[in-house]
């Protein structure tokens, strides 16, 4: 067999083995279609889970003891991390605002910037993210472990509704306690800015407090508290959802914990923009 014949056969084999361009296009479309279908399935499962959870929040029977325990776990035990975050955020905000406004001889606007930034945006968002990292992960890990060890299946066997016993108390506590945490964070954050402005930047205490009071309006505090309620609902809902639908094994519980924190953090930022547009458009 001469060299030309071998070359021709090699070319023919390559042509036979190569996939047409249309096959690559169809494979790409199939992958995109699977992704879109899976996305809609996930959204549908989350919507059904949310509907069931909210329904059981308002329907009896209620478990006051479980709700009280979750109120303490979410509110009281999250207070140190939220307070420290708000305090140093207010202090840093005062320093940075003073540095920027000094270029335009507008140092007197520091008090207004601190109080508006903390009450409107920073306290709700940072508190939501901190609670998502602490409480959302704990919810997903606890409920996911119960799913893996078949404790939830045992509850169903004993005619105990897991939505009523596990999900509803956490949603109630998350929605109620995050606004309380944000209100405390507002006070601590403004106080942090006050400390830096008075003892480091040389502001007059009376003038600083007067400017803070004059700049703050009711809508500033109310908008932050409404955001906090929504963020608390998001954190509790997603923590419970990912834990409740956790896959088997330790790897499944770890994935559920990670997904709970990541999805809650992303939705907090998305809802923060939406609610800001609603309140201040």
N, C-alpha and C positions, 0 to 999 in steps of 0.2 A: 504494500500500500504506500503510494507516494505521499509527499508532504502536502500537496494540494488537496488530496482526498481527505486526509486527516483533518486539515483545517476546515474544509466544508462540513464534515460531520460534527466537528466541535461547535461551529456556528449554529448548525441545526439543533444540536442538543441544548445550547444556551437559549435559543428562541423558544424551544418547547418548554423548558423549565422556568422561564421568566413569566411572571404574572402580568397580565395586561394592566394598563393604567386604570381601566374601569374597575378592576378588582380592588385596587388600593383605594379608590374613591368610595366604593361600596363599603369596604372595611372601616374607613374613617367615619362614614355616615352611620354605620351600625354602632360604633363605639360612642359617638355623640348621642345617638338615640337611646342607648342603654343608660348613659349618664343622666339624660333628661328624665327618663322614666323612673330611675332610682331616686332622683331628686324629688319628683312629685310623690312617689311612694313614701319617702321620709317625711315630707311636709304633711301628707295625709295622716300618717301614723301619729305625728306630733299633734295635729289638730284634734284627732279623736281622743288622744290622751288628755289634752287640755280640757276638752269638753266634759269628759268624765270626771276629771279632777275638780273643776269648778262646780259641777253639779253636786258632788259629794261635800263640797265646802258648805253649801247652804241647806242640804237635806239632813235631818236627824237620822241616827243618833249622833251625838257629839261626844268627844272625849276630852273634857277640860284638863285632866291631869296630863295627857300627852301634849295638848296645846301649850300648857304652862311650861312643861319641860323644854319644848322647842323655843318658846319665847326667851327662856333663860339662855339656852345654848346659842341661839342666833344673836340675841341682843346683848346680854350681859357679858358673855365671853368674847364677843367681837368688839366691845367698847375700847379696850386698850389699843388694838391695832388701828382702829378708825381714829381714835383720839390722837395718837402719835402721828399718823399720816396727816391729819388736818392741821395739827400744831406746826409741824415743820413746813408744810405747804404754805401756810399763811406767812411764816417767817421768811421763807425764800421769795414768796411773791412780793412782800414789802421791799426786800432788798433789790430785786430785779426791777420793780416798778420805779423805785427811787433812782436807780442807775440810768434807766431810760428817760425818765421825765426830767432829770437834771440837765440833759442836753438842750431842753427847750424851756428851761426855767419854769417848769410846771410841777415842782415837787409837792405842792399842796393837793394834787389829785391822787396821791398814793392811797389815802384812806378810802376814797370812793372806789378805786380799782380793786383794793383788797376785799372790801365787803361785797361788791357786786360779783367779783370772780368766784369768791368762796361760796356764796349763797346760791348763785345761779348754776354754776357749772362744776367747780372743783370738788366741793364737798359731796354732792350726789354721785358724780362719776367715780371719784376715787373710793368713796365708801362702797359703792356697788362692786367695783373691781376687787377691793380687799375682801368683801364678804363672799364674792364668787370664788376667790382663791381659797378661802378658809371653809365656808359653810357649804358651797356648792360641791366642792370636792368631797367633803365629809358625807354629804347626803348620798352622792353617787356611790361612794365606796361602801357605805353601810347598807344601802338597799341592794346594791350589786352583790355584796357578800351574802345577803339573805336570799337573793335569787339563785346564786351558785350553790349554796348549801340546801336549797329546796325548802327553806323556811316559808317563803311566800306560797309555795304549793301546799304546804301543810296548813297554812292559814285558810286557804280556799277550801281545803278538805274539811276543816272544822267550821265552815260557814262564817268565817270572819272576812269581811270585805277589805282587801289590802288598800284600796283607794281611801276608804274611810279611816282605816287604822294607821296607815303609813304616810299617805300623800297629803290628805287634807290638813292635818295639823301642821305640817311643814310649810304648806302654802299660806295658811293663815298667819303663822308666825313670821314668815319672811316678808309678807306684804305689810304687816303691822309694825315690825320692829325696825326695818330699814329707815323709814321716815324719822323714827326716834333717834337712831344713830346719826342720821344726817343733821338733825336739829342740834344735837350735841356737838357734832363736827363743825357746824356753822359757828357756834359760840367759841369753840376752841381755836378754830382757824382765824377768826377775827382777833381773838386775844393774842395769838402768835404774831400777827401783823402789828398789833398794838405794842407788844413788848419790844420788837425790833425797832419800830419807829420812834418810840420814846427813849429807850436806853441805848440805842446804837446810832440812830440817825438824828437825834436831837429835836424831835417834834415836841410841841407843847401838848400835854395830856388833854387839857380842856378843848383846844382847837381840834385835835385829832378825833375825839369822841363826838364833837359837834358835827364835823364833816361826815363822819361815819353815819350818824343818825339822820342827817339831812339827805344823804345820797341813797339810803336804803328805803325801799318801798315794800308794801305788803306783797305785791306780785313777785318780787324777787325771792322772798322766802317761800311763798306758796308754790311757785313753780319748781323750786328745788325739792320740796317735800312730795309733790306729785310725781316728779321723776323718781324719787327714792321709792315710792310705793310700787311704781311700774318695775323698777330694777329689782326690787325684792321679789316680786312675782316671777320675773324672768329667771332669777337665780334659783329659786326654790323649784320652779316648774322643770327647768332643764336638768337640775341635779337629780330630781326624782325620776324624770323620764329616762335619762341615760342609765341610771342605776336599775330601774325597773326592767329595762330591756337589755341588760348586760348579757354578754355571751358567757358561756361556761368557762371555768378555769380562772386562774389568777390573772392571766393575760387579758381576759375579757373584762375583769373588774378594773384593771389598770387603764384599759382603753376607755371604759365608761367614765372614769374619773377625769381623764385628760379631755375627753370630748365635752364633758359637762362644763369644765372651766373655760375652755376655748370658745365654745358656742355661746355661753352666757356673756363672756367678755365682749364678743363681737356684737351680740344683740344689744348690750348695754350702750355701746357707742352708736349703733344705728338708731335706737329709740331716743337717745339723747339728742341727736340732730332733729328727729321728727318732732319731739316735744318742744324743743327750742323754737322750731319753725312755727308751731302752733301758738305758743305763748307770746313770742316776740316778733312775729312776721309784720 
